[in-house]
């Protein structure tokens, strides 16, 4: 009922219809360029996360966090300690850090939130998505 109301108000654009539609293969995001919910294929969202979340060596992360007593000593996904030469990803939205492979695996399973605090891994403004309230327009592309 809520989806129908949002659609009629022009605040929700339903996913593209095709024979292979699976509602679990899309996520709803609020686009920063217009006040509507946008259906984005999960593959596009996870690819965006991998492109936008920076990769650095753990020793470089420690140098950047010098003087901050709250730095992470281990990966909260695999629970293993981080070695100085390992690649890590520091999340933009919450500053949590994980082994690169651990976070990539997390994202490959379709998760687009931080494993610790559940903040979105994608930046709040999705300027790379084109927004239109006209249902006749072609699907949104990343």
Backbone bond lengths (Angstrom), bond angles and torsions (degrees), N, CA, C in turn:
res aa  C-N    CA-C-N  psi(-1)  N-CA   C-N-CA  omega(-1)  CA-C   N-CA-C  phi
1 X - - - 1.422 - - 1.538 110.26 -
2 X 1.325 115.29 -39.38 1.466 119.90 179.10 1.526 110.30 -65.68
3 X 1.333 116.76 -42.38 1.472 121.17 179.78 1.524 110.04 -60.85
4 X 1.326 117.30 -42.19 1.461 121.20 179.75 1.528 110.03 -62.91
5 X 1.326 116.62 -43.68 1.467 120.50 179.56 1.525 111.07 -63.85
6 X 1.330 116.86 -44.93 1.464 120.02 179.08 1.521 111.48 -64.10
7 X 1.334 117.36 -37.71 1.465 121.14 178.38 1.519 110.39 -64.31
8 X 1.315 117.49 -45.54 1.474 120.84 -179.54 1.523 111.96 -65.16
9 X 1.326 117.17 -31.34 1.466 121.13 177.28 1.528 112.04 -79.26
10 X 1.325 116.83 -8.35 1.460 120.71 -178.72 1.516 112.97 79.94
11 X 1.331 117.09 18.95 1.463 121.09 -178.60 1.529 112.61 -101.29
12 X 1.302 117.68 -0.21 1.455 121.84 179.77 1.511 108.94 -142.71
13 X 1.320 115.34 131.14 1.457 120.32 177.06 1.521 107.14 -112.43
14 X 1.335 118.55 117.31 1.466 120.50 -176.99 1.524 111.32 -64.20
15 X 1.341 116.50 157.32 1.462 119.63 179.19 1.516 111.24 -64.55
16 X 1.336 116.19 156.70 1.462 118.45 177.83 1.524 109.80 -60.95
17 X 1.320 114.97 140.56 1.457 118.96 -177.95 1.522 109.84 -90.87
18 X 1.328 114.02 127.72 1.451 120.86 173.07 1.522 107.40 -151.04
19 X 1.303 116.53 170.97 1.459 120.11 -175.37 1.521 112.43 -67.31
20 X 1.325 118.42 -27.58 1.455 121.54 -176.74 1.512 114.04 -96.33
21 X 1.328 118.34 22.03 1.464 120.63 -177.82 1.523 111.15 -65.10
22 X 1.294 115.57 128.61 1.452 123.50 174.74 1.517 106.61 -127.17
23 X 1.339 119.74 117.56 1.466 120.58 -175.50 1.523 112.91 -61.35
24 X 1.316 118.40 -20.72 1.464 120.86 178.72 1.519 112.44 -81.99
25 X 1.328 118.02 -4.76 1.460 119.83 -179.08 1.528 111.67 -98.02
26 X 1.340 117.27 10.97 1.453 122.91 177.73 1.521 109.28 -130.20
27 X 1.340 116.00 152.15 1.455 120.11 171.44 1.517 107.89 -125.82
28 X 1.320 116.39 155.47 1.452 121.98 177.45 1.520 108.66 -98.74
29 X 1.322 116.34 129.21 1.454 121.46 178.22 1.515 109.07 -127.07
30 X 1.307 116.36 148.36 1.451 121.45 174.58 1.513 107.19 -91.61
31 X 1.314 115.99 116.52 1.454 121.57 -178.10 1.521 109.10 -80.01
32 X 1.335 116.97 131.15 1.450 121.79 -178.58 1.512 114.26 -71.73
33 X 1.342 118.65 -13.04 1.460 120.49 -177.80 1.517 113.08 -91.53
34 X 1.339 117.77 -12.38 1.458 121.08 176.38 1.522 108.50 -155.69
35 X 1.323 117.76 158.68 1.471 119.96 -174.65 1.523 113.73 -84.95
36 X 1.324 117.73 52.73 1.461 118.31 -179.50 1.514 110.79 -133.67
37 X 1.328 114.95 155.43 1.449 121.15 173.11 1.517 107.83 -81.14
38 X 1.310 116.10 138.66 1.456 121.55 -178.32 1.521 108.25 -119.42
39 X 1.314 117.24 132.14 1.457 121.04 175.00 1.521 108.00 -85.99
40 X 1.310 115.04 124.44 1.460 121.11 -177.41 1.527 108.10 -123.45
41 X 1.336 117.67 130.27 1.464 118.89 175.50 1.528 109.90 -58.17
42 X 1.312 116.53 138.65 1.461 121.42 -176.35 1.527 111.47 -58.84
43 X 1.342 117.06 -32.41 1.462 120.39 179.30 1.531 110.96 -63.93
44 X 1.323 116.09 -37.51 1.466 120.72 179.39 1.526 109.86 -68.84
45 X 1.329 116.59 -42.76 1.464 120.89 -179.98 1.525 111.12 -64.58
46 X 1.325 117.34 -43.37 1.466 119.26 -179.17 1.529 111.25 -69.33
47 X 1.323 117.54 -35.39 1.468 119.84 175.74 1.525 110.54 -64.64
48 X 1.329 117.07 -38.72 1.464 120.88 178.29 1.525 110.73 -64.32
49 X 1.323 117.17 -39.72 1.465 120.78 178.30 1.524 109.85 -60.67
50 X 1.333 116.67 -46.73 1.467 120.08 -178.24 1.520 112.05 -65.46
51 X 1.339 117.32 -30.62 1.460 120.36 178.38 1.524 112.48 -76.57
52 X 1.327 117.38 -34.76 1.455 121.27 -171.40 1.521 114.96 -94.56
53 X 1.332 119.26 -23.07 1.465 120.95 -179.83 1.528 108.01 -84.68
54 X 1.346 117.16 117.48 1.461 120.53 -173.84 1.529 113.67 -67.04
55 X 1.330 114.10 150.73 1.464 122.32 176.71 1.522 107.28 -111.06
56 X 1.323 116.95 133.07 1.456 120.66 175.02 1.520 108.98 -148.79
57 X 1.319 115.78 163.86 1.453 119.83 176.11 1.523 108.49 -75.05
58 X 1.325 116.25 148.95 1.455 120.19 -177.45 1.529 110.78 -60.85
59 X 1.337 118.03 -37.20 1.473 119.41 179.28 1.523 110.72 -63.68
60 X 1.329 118.09 -36.57 1.468 121.01 176.49 1.528 110.88 -67.23
61 X 1.313 116.14 -37.33 1.467 120.04 175.64 1.532 109.88 -60.82
62 X 1.341 116.73 -43.69 1.466 120.30 179.55 1.522 111.34 -63.38
63 X 1.338 116.90 -38.96 1.472 119.91 178.25 1.526 111.09 -64.39
64 X 1.331 116.65 -39.19 1.465 120.54 178.56 1.522 111.95 -67.87
65 X 1.319 116.87 -30.69 1.465 122.05 -177.00 1.533 112.48 -96.56
66 X 1.325 118.30 12.63 1.460 121.60 -179.04 1.529 109.92 -55.37
67 X 1.317 116.08 132.82 1.452 120.73 -178.89 1.515 112.94 90.25
68 X 1.310 117.00 -9.08 1.463 120.81 178.38 1.526 107.43 -101.31
69 X 1.319 117.16 114.64 1.466 121.42 -176.74 1.520 113.42 -76.65
70 X 1.336 117.69 -4.92 1.454 120.58 -176.14 1.530 112.78 -96.64
71 X 1.333 120.00 20.13 1.453 120.86 -179.41 1.523 110.59 -70.27
72 X 1.297 114.62 152.88 1.459 121.57 -175.65 1.529 110.07 -82.84
73 X 1.318 116.55 135.86 1.463 121.46 178.42 1.522 111.70 -97.01
74 X 1.308 116.89 -19.89 1.450 120.56 -178.47 1.506 111.39 -148.64
75 X 1.306 114.96 166.94 1.469 121.64 179.65 1.524 108.66 -83.35
76 X 1.307 116.68 127.81 1.465 121.29 -178.68 1.521 113.24 -78.22
77 X 1.320 117.43 -6.37 1.467 119.89 177.77 1.528 109.79 -88.71
78 X 1.338 116.57 -53.62 1.464 120.07 -177.44 1.533 112.79 -95.57
79 X 1.330 116.39 -11.39 1.463 123.81 179.84 1.533 113.44 66.40
80 X 1.322 117.09 16.42 1.466 121.78 177.45 1.529 109.43 -94.14
81 X 1.342 117.27 151.65 1.472 119.25 175.99 1.523 110.55 -68.40
82 X 1.321 115.89 155.66 1.458 121.11 177.96 1.522 108.97 -95.59
83 X 1.318 115.15 131.23 1.460 121.25 177.93 1.525 108.99 -90.71
84 X 1.322 117.11 154.01 1.464 121.47 -174.62 1.522 113.68 -58.50
85 X 1.329 117.94 -34.52 1.468 121.06 -175.84 1.528 113.88 -93.76
86 X 1.317 117.81 5.16 1.457 120.52 -179.80 1.525 111.24 -81.68
87 X 1.342 114.82 146.94 1.464 120.16 175.04 1.521 109.22 -80.35
88 X 1.328 115.24 135.20 1.462 121.38 178.44 1.518 108.65 -129.06
89 X 1.308 115.33 163.16 1.464 121.63 173.38 1.516 107.22 -119.66
90 X 1.346 115.29 126.39 1.456 120.42 174.91 1.520 107.31 -102.18
91 X 1.324 115.79 123.78 1.459 120.36 -176.02 1.521 110.88 -71.70
92 X 1.310 116.04 137.78 1.462 123.24 -176.68 1.525 111.00 -69.91
93 X 1.312 117.21 -39.75 1.462 120.93 -171.78 1.524 113.80 -80.04
94 X 1.335 118.34 -32.90 1.472 120.10 -174.65 1.528 114.00 -127.95
95 X 1.315 118.37 -5.48 1.462 124.89 178.21 1.531 114.47 67.39
96 X 1.321 118.80 14.90 1.458 119.33 172.93 1.523 108.51 -74.08
97 X 1.317 116.43 152.67 1.462 120.82 -176.83 1.524 109.51 -126.56
98 X 1.340 115.13 142.03 1.458 122.24 -178.01 1.532 108.43 -141.67
99 X 1.345 116.24 158.73 1.462 119.14 170.01 1.526 107.80 -55.83
100 X 1.308 116.08 143.19 1.471 119.68 179.81 1.529 110.86 -58.01
101 X 1.309 116.97 -49.09 1.463 120.57 -178.62 1.515 113.00 -62.46
102 X 1.321 116.97 -37.47 1.470 120.69 179.76 1.524 110.85 -65.99
103 X 1.332 117.12 -46.49 1.458 119.49 -179.47 1.526 110.95 -68.77
104 X 1.339 117.15 -38.03 1.464 119.60 177.94 1.533 111.00 -62.36
105 X 1.324 116.98 -39.22 1.462 120.46 177.08 1.524 110.50 -65.67
106 X 1.323 116.68 -41.50 1.470 122.12 176.71 1.532 110.08 -56.76
107 X 1.326 115.45 -46.24 1.467 121.24 -178.95 1.528 110.43 -69.34
108 X 1.332 117.83 -37.51 1.471 121.34 179.12 1.530 112.09 -60.03
109 X 1.319 117.20 -26.52 1.459 121.25 177.34 1.526 112.17 -82.20
110 X 1.333 117.17 5.80 1.458 120.94 175.27 1.507 114.94 92.84
111 X 1.329 117.94 8.65 1.458 120.51 178.58 1.524 109.56 -83.86
112 X 1.319 116.95 132.69 1.463 120.90 178.42 1.532 110.95 -122.93
113 X 1.348 115.35 24.29 1.462 120.94 176.06 1.521 109.42 -126.28
114 X 1.333 116.11 159.91 1.466 121.91 178.48 1.526 109.33 -64.09
115 X 1.331 117.93 134.44 1.464 120.31 178.39 1.529 113.36 -62.75
116 X 1.318 118.15 -23.17 1.468 120.85 -179.00 1.519 113.65 -92.24
117 X 1.316 117.12 -54.63 1.473 120.08 -171.19 1.529 113.43 -109.74
118 X 1.318 117.92 -5.01 1.467 124.25 178.57 1.523 114.43 65.80
119 X 1.327 117.99 19.00 1.465 118.69 172.33 1.523 108.09 -73.09
120 X 1.321 117.08 152.72 1.464 121.36 -178.48 1.525 110.37 -64.12
121 X 1.314 116.54 139.88 1.462 121.33 177.21 1.515 111.70 -80.60
122 X 1.336 116.46 -21.97 1.451 120.77 179.10 1.524 109.44 -83.16
123 X 1.329 116.75 148.55 1.469 118.20 177.19 1.525 110.22 -63.69
124 X 1.346 117.36 153.67 1.461 119.89 -175.88 1.522 114.33 -62.61
125 X 1.317 119.28 -31.64 1.455 121.52 -179.22 1.520 109.07 -104.48
126 X 1.300 116.44 120.84 1.460 121.95 -178.06 1.522 109.79 -98.27
127 X 1.307 117.01 68.11 1.457 120.44 -175.61 1.525 112.06 -68.67
128 X 1.335 117.31 -14.76 1.457 119.04 -179.70 1.528 112.24 -82.13
129 X 1.339 118.25 -7.49 1.455 121.28 176.00 1.521 108.67 -95.48
130 X 1.337 116.16 140.02 1.453 120.76 175.36 1.518 107.35 -92.74
131 X 1.315 116.13 133.27 1.463 119.84 -176.54 1.516 110.32 -111.77
132 X 1.324 115.56 136.80 1.456 121.02 174.27 1.514 108.37 -147.89
133 X 1.311 116.66 140.10 1.453 120.54 178.57 1.522 112.11 -92.83
134 X 1.319 117.60 1.57 1.450 121.69 -179.39 1.528 109.42 -86.38
135 X 1.343 119.76 115.17 1.469 121.41 -177.84 1.530 113.63 -65.08
136 X 1.323 117.91 -16.18 1.469 120.03 179.69 1.524 112.42 -79.59
137 X 1.335 116.64 -11.61 1.473 120.25 -179.25 1.528 109.51 -67.81
138 X 1.335 116.24 155.23 1.467 119.66 176.06 1.530 110.47 -67.19
139 X 1.328 118.06 164.47 1.459 120.77 -179.50 1.523 112.43 -58.01
140 X 1.314 116.44 158.14 1.462 122.60 179.84 1.520 108.53 -74.96
141 X 1.309 116.74 135.27 1.462 121.44 -179.81 1.506 109.60 -114.52
142 X 1.315 116.18 148.24 1.467 121.57 178.03 1.497 109.20 -92.63
